[in-house]
Amino acid sequence: MSEEDKVAELGLVQERHLTDESTSDADIEKAHNAVINVTSHTPSEYVDYTPEEEKAVVRKIDLYVLPFMCFVFFSQYLDKQSLSYAAIFGLKTDLKLVGDQYSWLTSGFYLAQLASQFVYMYLLSKFPIKVITGVCILIWAGVCMCLAAPNSFGGFMAVRALLGFFEGCVSPSFVIVTSVYYKKSEHYLRTAAWISCNAITQVIASYIFYGLGLHEANLKLSAWKCGFLVCGGITFASGFLFYFMIPTHPGKAWFLNERQREIAVHRILAESDRGEKDSWDWEQVKECSTDWLTWATFWFGFLTTVTSGPIIFSTLMINDFGYDKFKTLEYSSPSGAVQLLFIWIGVFMVWLFPKQRCYVVMILALVPLAGSIMLFRMRTYSGWGVIVGGWLGSCITSFYSILLSLSASNVRGNTKKAVVNNVYYVGYALAAIIYPQWWNYSKDPTYKNGLITNIAFWIVFECVVFAYRWKCVAENKARDKMFAEGFVQDYDVNVDLTDKKDFFHRYSY
């Protein structure tokens, strides 16, 4: 098919789409890609490949890139989650914590992480992602081990702040890595894979501390201090492997042959994404400041974190009902398994309804909302009601992967991706600083204020997700109309376009 024929095909498909609902989105995407391939590459640069060849490339990326991302994300959450388990193994007593000092150990961590986002916005757009991320992982592994050293609130707080700063690069960098290696239709499944490690961590971390607690009499250090040493050692291994095994770009993937590297690069270019670059564009920063995607992403990060109190405090709630530390771990550890279940229920729902990711998120958000209501109603009673409420209230990661996949799918432009992805974690860190302050045991032993606030914010979250979907639909319709009126845009492989300027880009919802 000639270049003119391909352009004509796109025009016909778009015209049919506007007048005939039977035209599939797959036809439109195929026509989009045909024109992009024409206008983005010279004939000598165009790469033609079969679906079987593409599947083989994706399988290799899944085999060599995804496991290392999962291992790092497991390590990151292991370091975070260990605080709640350390608390029931003597940390609060050994550090002589009083009043709201335990809450500040969480807030201080995220205060440093909030500050780090502004640093990583620049670094992740200017330097190779694997270098920045790998170095940060190795540093925070050492910092995590140092958590075993302090014997006072001040010392422990300082180390927690350093841990938060260096951990701040991982999640935004992983969103970018996902968009560099995978097509939009592949984002949610791969994001769910590394997000699942949050849930797996909760189960494994509880039994790490359980085993250390059983043998504490034979240890030279307290069980909670040994726990931080173990977590730091695991993190160091994950950082070492990530740094040396992850390629900086699909075009440099050591596990692909030359033909497969070409396919890996061009299949992403066919979706109008220019891949990872090392540029900082102030025009894209300016665009972010007024773009609805940026602010929606901020509120996603804020609202999914400001409601995460049950993850940290439900363990203490169970412990406060008189269960010993081992029973507390036994009853709280299934929380991770429940989260894992709902993460993959979400994946299955997205597989069934791939064009309704926002509706899937809204349905999944009803689970932690129900858990918060259960905890509120049963906060003064021991038994299975509060235990199951804690499990359900902690299920915020079930749609976390879908929200991140939306960001990976919808944001284009090297600098803009770095900024918007970090803005998510600015909201995330800001919320994590704030929420522990209304989960203050010394002033509110049943956590009434925290649970009421949780319920209110979940309702706000549902409204924001619905508004996001409405905006995506409106933007796509506007672009279809513009194209039908004869607007045509040429592409150059070296031009770093944002989603706002890339006419062929369509928003996922």
Secondary structure, 3 states (H helix, E strand, C coil): CCHHHHHHHHHHHHHHHHHCCCCCHHHHHHHHHHHHHHHHCCCCCCCCCCHHHHHHHHHHHHHHCHHHHHHHHHHHHHHHHHHHHHHHHHHHHHCCCCCCHHHHHHHHHHHHHHHHHHHHHHHHHHCCHHHHHHHHHHHHHHHHHHCCCCCCHHHHHHHHHHHHHHHCCHHHHHHHHHHHHCCHHHHHHHHHHHHHHHHHHHHHHHHHHHHHHHCHHHCCCCHHHHHHHHHHHHHHHHHHHHHHHCCCCHHHCCCCCHHHHHHHHHHHHCCCCCCCCCCCCHHHHHHHHHCHHHHHHHHHHHHHHHCCHHHHHHHHHHHHCCCCHHHHHHHHCHHHHHHHHHHHHHHHHHHHCCCCHHHHHHHHCHHHHHHHHHHHHCCCCCCHHHHHHHHHHCCCCCCHHHHHHHHHHHCCCHHHHHHHHHHHHHHHHHHHHHHHHHCCCCCCCCCHHHHHHHHHHHHHHHHHHHHHHHHHHHHHHHHHHHHHCCCCCCCCCCCCCCCCCCCCCCCCC
